[in-house]
Amino acid sequence: MNLKNEFNGIWQKNAEYSRTVCSGMRPTFEIIENYRTSGKIEGNDPLNDGDLISVQLISPEYYPNSLWPGKRIEAFDGLKQMGTITVKEIFNPILDDNKRK
């Protein structure tokens, strides 16, 4: 699976998630309400609150115009919420919701 960095953001771990979160993990992301997609996170190892991370996604064409700086994206390990990513910069123009700038 070839993935590219779609956006970067600030990581905040869910206090109830007990596992260590590492670079290279492949959580699902709730990009829009009731829609999750798979991807990969990259950053420090392990990830700490406030770290800048890069996010790679699959099939961004299915959720165009869904990101803007400041949007919060939840990351999941199965049904457990791992944490939240606050979007800082968007690299894929398909995902960029220009109306929110």
N, C-alpha and C positions, 0 to 999 in steps of 0.2 A: 504494500500500500504506500504510494508516494503522497506525502502530505507536505504542505508548505505552511509557513507561519501566516495565519489569517489576521491575528491581532496580538497585542500584548496588554497586560494589565497587572494590577496589584492583587496579590494573593492574600486571602484571609481564611484560615482554617476554621471549620466548624468545631466548637469546643466539645461537642458530643462525639466527634469522630475520633476514635482511639488509636488508629493506625498512623504510622509515619507516612507522610506524603513526600514522594521523591520525584525528581526529574525523570521523565520517560514514562510515567504512569499514563494510562489510557482510560480516563473516566468518560462518562457521558456528560453532555452539557445541555442545560435547558436554555436554548437560544431564544425561543419564543414560547409563550404560554402553551403548555401541553404538547411541546415538541422537543424531543431530545435528539442529539446527534453524537456520534463518537468522535474522538480525537485524541490528542496527545498534549501533555504539558511539559515544558522544558524550563529549567531555571536552576537555582541552587539546589544542592543535594545534602540534606533534606530541605524542603521548602519551609520557610518561616513566614509568619505574618508580616506583611509589608513588602515582601520580595516582589520584584518585577519578574513576571514570567511571560513566556511566549506560548501561544495556543495554536495548535494545528487542528483543522477540522476536515471532515469528509463531506462531500456533496453540498458546498455552500450555495450552489445555484437553487436549492430547494427552500432557502430562507433568505432571499435577497432583502436588502435595505433593513436589516434587523438589528444592526449595532450602531452605537454612537458613543463618543467619549462620556464616561460617567455611568453607563449602563452596567448593572450588576448581573453577572451570569453565574448560576449555581452549577457546581460540579458534583457528580454523583458516582459512587462506587456501588453499583447495584441499586438498591433502594435507599442506601445511606448517603446523606448529603455530606460530602467531604469538606466543602468550603465554597467560597464565593470569589469571583474574579471581577474587579471593577475595571472596565475597559478604559485603557489609556490612549492607545493608538491603533488604528485599523489599517492593515496593509492590503487587504483585498477589497477593491472598489465595489464588487458585487454586494458585499455585506454592509457597506457604508450608507447609512441613512442621512443623506445630505440635508434633509429638512431640519434635522435636530442641531445642526452646527450653529 
